[in-house]
Amino acid sequence: MANQTDFLPQTEMSTDMQPFNITSTSSSFNTSDFIAKIAANDLISRANYVYALCAVLGLASACILIYGLIRSYRAQKRLAWLDSLLWAFSSSQLLLLLLSLSSVAHRPSYLVTTHIGCAALAFTVNMASLCGLLLLVFMGYALTFDTPTHALLKRPGVCMALVVLVSILCSLVLATLRGPSNELHLEGICIIDPTESGRSYAMAKLCLGFLIPYLLLLGLLIGGCVRQWKSSSRFLSGSEEGPVFLAVAVVIFVCQLFHGIVLVRGAGMQQAGDFSYHERAFMHVSEFVMFSGSCVCLVLVLLLHRPCRESLLEVTRQLRDCCRGLGGRQTHRHIMAPHIEITDTQDYNL
């Protein structure tokens, strides 16, 4: 009993003296954690504003491209093989841009939906991205060999169907690796490329959605350069689609490479348990960079492709004439037409 009575005061004294240190340590930890979270949200918000500007430019460019396509259809102009692929590529980038609006609307947080809805969104994003890359491969094939060597490939519809089929198969592989495999009816935050899926998903997306298409494209470009050197002919400079092809290929290369590297790095840090607020914000930024490639591509197609540039000039001219017409009507609205009355003042002497 003596030992117990001697032990109790010491315990009470120790518990009375410890709370100050524990509270100060926890409060400093919570404060630093709160400051890191605020800094991460601030970085996400800034990236969101920049991407919103890019999205507006991309949507405006897409509207003008659609206007040019409608004009060509009304004029009954038949699109060339490369032009058809370029229109299909622009459509895939427009689809990516529209899908990215779900990210813009909910940042710095995430979209909340069911697991199956989030999986469908990620599947569509991956399919649209793969369609764009495979269409670039077909464009490189057309620019290298002038005209397709196989009879079926001379039909743009066959090429697009093949691109969509391959993209769906690759997206199904990525959806299997991404998960989740159960409880699809439950709701939760929706991340298109979650780091929780592990390095297997990140490496598969990097290979299927970046390395394989660009290795094929690099092989075609090298083959075209060798063919140009042997025949002393022009490779990319001899075609109207050559400059726009190179521009969009470089833009998508940079954006997809950045997003793929950040995704693999984030998956590794997630498995190691060292995934901070700053790293999560960096994942947001990499997703915006991936989607911004679509916006930049739409603007480049509008500016570098001659038929699309003519549509832009036509829209600008119509807007200028419309503004001039409105200004002219406002100026002459209060001007009254003069009323002239002629009277006969001559006297006749009868």
C-alpha positions as CSV (number, residue, x, y, z in Angstrom):
1,M,0.0,0.0,0.0
2,A,2.8,2.3,0.8
3,N,4.3,1.8,-2.6
4,Q,1.0,2.3,-4.2
5,T,0.4,5.6,-2.2
6,D,3.8,6.8,-3.0
7,F,3.3,5.9,-6.7
8,L,0.0,7.7,-7.1
9,P,1.2,11.3,-6.4
10,Q,4.0,10.8,-8.8
11,T,1.6,9.7,-11.5
12,E,-0.7,12.6,-10.9
13,M,2.2,15.0,-10.9
14,S,3.6,13.5,-14.2
15,T,0.2,13.7,-15.8
16,D,-0.3,17.2,-14.7
17,M,3.0,18.4,-16.1
18,Q,2.9,16.6,-19.4
19,P,-0.2,18.0,-21.1
20,F,1.4,21.4,-21.9
21,N,4.2,19.7,-23.9
22,I,1.9,17.3,-25.6
23,T,-0.6,20.1,-26.5
24,S,2.1,22.4,-27.8
25,T,3.6,19.6,-29.9
26,S,0.2,18.6,-31.4
27,S,-0.8,22.2,-32.0
28,S,2.4,22.9,-33.9
29,F,2.0,19.7,-35.9
30,N,-1.6,20.7,-36.7
31,T,-0.6,24.2,-37.6
32,S,2.2,23.1,-40.0
33,D,-0.2,20.5,-41.5
34,F,-2.9,23.2,-42.0
35,I,-0.4,25.6,-43.6
36,A,0.8,22.8,-46.0
37,K,-2.8,22.1,-46.9
38,I,-3.5,25.8,-47.6
39,A,-0.4,26.1,-49.8
40,A,-1.4,23.0,-51.8
41,N,-4.9,24.3,-52.3
42,D,-3.5,27.6,-53.4
43,L,-1.3,25.9,-56.0
44,I,-4.3,23.9,-57.3
45,S,-6.4,27.0,-57.5
46,R,-3.8,28.9,-59.5
47,A,-3.4,26.0,-61.9
48,N,-7.2,25.8,-62.2
49,Y,-7.4,29.4,-63.3
50,V,-4.7,29.0,-65.9
51,Y,-6.3,25.9,-67.3
52,A,-9.7,27.6,-67.4
53,L,-8.2,30.2,-69.7
54,C,-6.7,27.5,-71.9
55,A,-10.1,25.7,-71.9
56,V,-11.9,28.9,-73.1
57,L,-9.4,29.3,-75.9
58,G,-9.7,25.6,-76.8
59,L,-13.5,25.8,-76.9
60,A,-13.5,28.9,-79.0
61,S,-11.1,27.3,-81.5
62,A,-13.3,24.1,-81.6
63,C,-16.4,26.2,-82.4
64,I,-14.6,27.8,-85.3
65,L,-13.3,24.4,-86.5
66,I,-16.9,23.1,-86.4
67,Y,-18.0,26.1,-88.4
68,G,-15.4,25.4,-91.0
69,L,-16.5,21.8,-91.2
70,I,-20.1,22.8,-91.7
71,R,-19.1,25.2,-94.4
72,S,-17.2,22.4,-96.2
73,Y,-20.2,20.1,-95.9
74,R,-22.6,22.6,-97.3
75,A,-20.3,23.4,-100.2
76,Q,-20.1,19.7,-100.9
77,K,-16.3,19.7,-100.7
78,R,-14.8,16.3,-100.3
79,L,-12.3,16.1,-97.6
80,A,-8.9,14.6,-98.4
81,W,-7.6,11.6,-96.5
82,L,-5.3,13.6,-94.2
83,D,-7.9,16.3,-93.6
84,S,-10.3,13.6,-92.5
85,L,-7.8,12.3,-90.0
86,L,-7.1,15.8,-88.8
87,W,-10.8,16.5,-88.2
88,A,-11.1,13.2,-86.3
89,F,-8.0,14.2,-84.2
90,S,-9.6,17.5,-83.4
91,S,-12.8,15.8,-82.4
92,S,-10.9,13.5,-79.9
93,Q,-9.2,16.6,-78.4
94,L,-12.5,18.4,-78.1
95,L,-13.9,15.3,-76.3
96,L,-11.0,15.4,-73.9
97,L,-11.5,19.1,-73.3
98,L,-15.2,18.6,-72.5
99,L,-14.4,15.7,-70.1
100,S,-11.9,17.9,-68.3
101,L,-14.6,20.3,-67.3
102,S,-15.5,17.9,-64.5
103,S,-12.1,18.6,-63.0
104,V,-12.3,22.3,-63.4
105,A,-15.7,22.6,-61.7
106,H,-14.7,20.7,-58.5
107,R,-11.1,21.8,-57.9
108,P,-9.4,22.0,-55.4
109,S,-11.6,19.1,-54.3
110,Y,-12.7,16.1,-56.5
111,L,-15.8,15.1,-58.2
112,V,-18.0,12.9,-56.0
113,T,-19.7,10.0,-57.8
114,T,-20.1,6.3,-57.7
115,H,-17.1,4.0,-58.4
116,I,-18.6,2.7,-61.6
117,G,-19.3,6.3,-62.8
118,C,-15.7,7.3,-62.0
119,A,-14.4,4.2,-63.9
120,A,-16.5,5.1,-66.9
121,L,-15.1,8.6,-66.9
122,A,-11.5,7.4,-66.6
123,F,-12.2,4.8,-69.4
124,T,-13.6,7.6,-71.7
125,V,-10.6,9.9,-71.0
126,N,-8.1,7.1,-71.7
127,M,-10.0,6.1,-74.9
128,A,-10.1,9.7,-76.2
129,S,-6.4,10.2,-75.4
130,L,-5.4,7.0,-77.2
131,C,-7.6,7.8,-80.2
132,G,-5.7,11.1,-80.6
133,L,-2.3,9.4,-80.4
134,L,-3.2,6.7,-82.8
135,L,-4.6,9.2,-85.3
136,L,-1.3,11.0,-85.1
137,V,0.4,7.7,-86.0
138,F,-1.9,7.3,-89.0
139,M,-1.1,10.9,-90.1
140,G,2.6,10.1,-89.8
141,Y,2.0,7.0,-91.9
142,A,0.2,9.1,-94.6
143,L,2.9,11.8,-94.6
144,T,5.6,9.2,-94.9
145,F,4.2,7.1,-97.8
146,D,2.1,9.9,-99.4
147,T,-0.9,7.5,-99.9
148,P,-1.7,4.4,-98.0
149,T,-0.3,1.2,-99.5
150,H,-3.3,-1.0,-98.5
151,A,-6.7,-0.5,-100.1
152,L,-8.6,-0.6,-96.9
153,L,-6.4,2.1,-95.3
154,K,-7.4,4.5,-98.1
155,R,-10.8,4.8,-96.5
156,P,-10.8,7.2,-93.6
157,G,-13.8,5.4,-92.0
158,V,-11.9,2.2,-91.9
159,C,-8.9,3.9,-90.2
160,M,-11.1,5.6,-87.7
161,A,-12.9,2.4,-86.8
162,L,-9.5,0.6,-86.4
163,V,-8.3,3.5,-84.1
164,V,-11.4,3.3,-82.0
165,L,-11.2,-0.5,-81.7
166,V,-7.6,-0.5,-80.5
167,S,-8.3,2.4,-78.1
168,I,-11.2,0.5,-76.5
169,L,-9.1,-2.6,-76.0
170,C,-6.2,-0.6,-74.5
171,S,-8.6,1.3,-72.3
172,L,-10.2,-1.9,-71.0
173,V,-6.7,-3.1,-70.0
174,L,-6.1,0.1,-68.1
175,A,-9.6,-0.1,-66.5
176,T,-8.8,-3.6,-65.3
177,L,-5.6,-2.4,-63.7
178,R,-7.1,0.7,-62.3
179,G,-10.0,-0.9,-60.4
180,P,-12.0,-1.0,-58.2
181,S,-13.2,-4.5,-58.8
182,N,-15.9,-4.5,-56.1
183,E,-18.4,-2.2,-54.4
184,L,-19.1,-0.3,-57.7
185,H,-22.3,1.2,-56.3
186,L,-20.7,3.1,-53.5
187,E,-19.9,6.8,-53.8
188,G,-16.5,8.4,-53.3
189,I,-14.2,11.0,-54.7
190,C,-13.3,10.4,-58.4
191,I,-9.7,10.5,-59.5
192,I,-9.0,9.8,-63.1
193,D,-5.5,8.4,-62.5
194,P,-5.4,7.4,-58.9
195,T,-2.0,6.7,-57.3
196,E,-3.7,4.1,-55.1
197,S,-3.8,1.8,-58.2
198,G,-0.1,1.2,-57.9
199,R,2.8,1.3,-60.2
200,S,1.4,-1.4,-62.4
201,Y,-1.4,1.0,-63.6
202,A,1.0,3.9,-63.9
203,M,3.5,2.0,-65.9
204,A,0.8,0.5,-68.2
205,K,-0.6,3.9,-68.9
206,L,2.8,5.3,-69.6
207,C,3.6,2.4,-72.0
208,L,0.2,2.2,-73.8
209,G,-0.6,5.9,-73.8
210,F,2.8,7.3,-74.6
211,L,5.7,5.0,-75.3
212,I,4.2,2.7,-77.9
213,P,2.4,5.3,-80.0
214,Y,5.5,7.6,-80.0
215,L,7.9,4.8,-80.8
216,L,5.7,3.9,-83.9
217,L,5.6,7.6,-84.8
218,L,9.4,7.9,-84.4
219,G,9.9,4.9,-86.7
220,L,7.6,6.5,-89.3
221,L,9.4,9.8,-89.1
222,I,12.8,8.1,-89.5
223,G,11.5,6.2,-92.4
224,G,10.2,9.4,-94.0
225,C,13.6,11.1,-93.5
226,V,15.4,8.1,-95.1
227,R,12.9,8.1,-98.0
228,Q,13.4,11.8,-98.5
229,W,17.2,11.5,-98.5
230,K,17.1,8.7,-101.1
231,S,14.6,10.3,-103.4
232,S,15.6,14.0,-102.9
233,S,11.9,14.9,-102.2
234,R,10.3,17.0,-99.5
235,F,8.9,15.1,-96.6
236,L,6.9,17.3,-94.2
237,S,7.5,20.7,-95.8
238,G,5.8,19.5,-99.0
239,S,2.4,19.1,-97.4
240,E,0.0,21.5,-95.8
241,E,-0.6,19.2,-92.9
242,G,3.1,18.8,-92.2
243,P,3.6,21.8,-89.9
244,V,0.4,21.3,-87.9
245,F,1.3,17.6,-87.5
246,L,4.7,18.3,-86.1
247,A,3.3,21.0,-83.8
248,V,0.6,18.9,-82.2
249,A,2.9,15.9,-82.0
250,V,5.4,17.9,-80.0
251,V,2.8,19.4,-77.7
252,I,1.2,16.1,-76.9
253,F,4.6,14.5,-76.4
254,V,5.6,17.1,-73.7
255,C,2.2,17.0,-71.9
256,Q,1.8,13.2,-71.9
257,L,5.5,12.7,-70.9
258,F,5.1,15.1,-67.9
259,H,1.9,13.5,-66.7
260,G,3.2,10.0,-67.1
261,I,6.4,10.6,-65.1
262,V,4.5,12.4,-62.3
263,L,1.9,9.5,-62.2
264,V,4.7,6.9,-61.9
265,R,6.5,9.0,-59.2
266,G,3.3,9.6,-57.3
267,A,2.4,5.9,-57.3
268,G,5.8,5.0,-55.9
269,M,5.5,7.6,-53.2
270,Q,2.0,6.4,-52.4
271,Q,3.3,2.8,-51.8
272,A,6.1,4.2,-49.7
273,G,3.7,6.2,-47.5
274,D,5.3,9.5,-48.3
275,F,2.5,11.2,-50.2
276,S,2.2,14.7,-48.8
277,Y,-0.2,17.6,-49.6
278,H,2.4,19.1,-52.0
279,E,2.6,15.8,-53.9
280,R,-1.1,15.6,-54.2
281,A,-1.3,19.2,-55.5
282,F,1.5,18.3,-58.0
283,M,-0.7,15.4,-59.3
284,H,-3.5,18.0,-59.9
285,V,-1.1,20.2,-61.8
286,S,0.0,17.3,-64.0
287,E,-3.6,16.4,-64.8
288,F,-4.2,20.0,-65.9
289,V,-1.0,19.8,-68.0
290,M,-2.3,16.7,-69.7
291,F,-5.7,18.3,-70.5
292,S,-4.1,21.6,-71.6
293,G,-2.4,19.7,-74.4
294,S,-5.8,19.2,-76.0
295,C,-6.6,23.0,-75.8
296,V,-3.2,23.9,-77.3
297,C,-3.7,21.4,-80.1
298,L,-7.0,22.8,-81.1
299,V,-5.6,26.3,-81.2
300,L,-2.6,25.1,-83.3
301,V,-4.9,23.3,-85.8
302,L,-6.9,26.5,-86.2
303,L,-3.8,28.7,-86.8
304,L,-1.6,26.4,-88.8
305,H,-4.0,24.5,-91.1
306,R,-4.9,26.6,-94.1
307,P,-8.6,25.7,-94.5
308,C,-9.1,26.2,-90.7
309,R,-7.3,29.5,-90.9
310,E,-9.6,30.6,-93.7
311,S,-12.6,29.7,-91.5
312,L,-11.1,31.9,-88.8
313,L,-10.7,34.8,-91.2
314,E,-14.2,34.3,-92.4
315,V,-15.6,34.4,-88.8
316,T,-13.5,37.5,-88.1
317,R,-14.8,39.3,-91.2
318,Q,-18.4,38.4,-90.4
319,L,-18.1,39.7,-86.8
320,R,-16.5,42.9,-88.1
321,D,-19.2,43.5,-90.6
322,C,-21.9,42.8,-88.0
323,C,-20.3,45.3,-85.6
324,R,-20.1,47.9,-88.3
325,G,-23.7,47.3,-89.2
326,L,-24.9,47.8,-85.7
327,G,-22.8,50.9,-85.4
328,G,-24.2,52.3,-88.6
329,R,-27.8,51.7,-87.5
330,Q,-27.1,53.4,-84.2
331,T,-25.6,56.5,-85.9
332,H,-28.4,57.0,-88.4
333,R,-31.3,56.0,-86.1
334,H,-32.3,59.6,-85.1
335,I,-31.7,61.3,-88.5
336,M,-35.0,62.2,-90.0
337,A,-35.6,62.3,-93.7
338,P,-36.2,65.8,-95.0
339,H,-39.8,66.6,-96.1
340,I,-39.8,69.0,-99.1
341,E,-43.0,70.7,-100.0
342,I,-43.2,72.7,-103.3
343,T,-45.9,75.3,-103.7
344,D,-46.8,77.3,-106.7
345,T,-46.5,81.0,-105.9
346,Q,-46.8,82.4,-109.5
347,D,-49.6,84.8,-110.1
348,Y,-51.6,84.5,-113.3
349,N,-53.2,87.7,-114.7
350,L,-56.5,86.8,-116.3
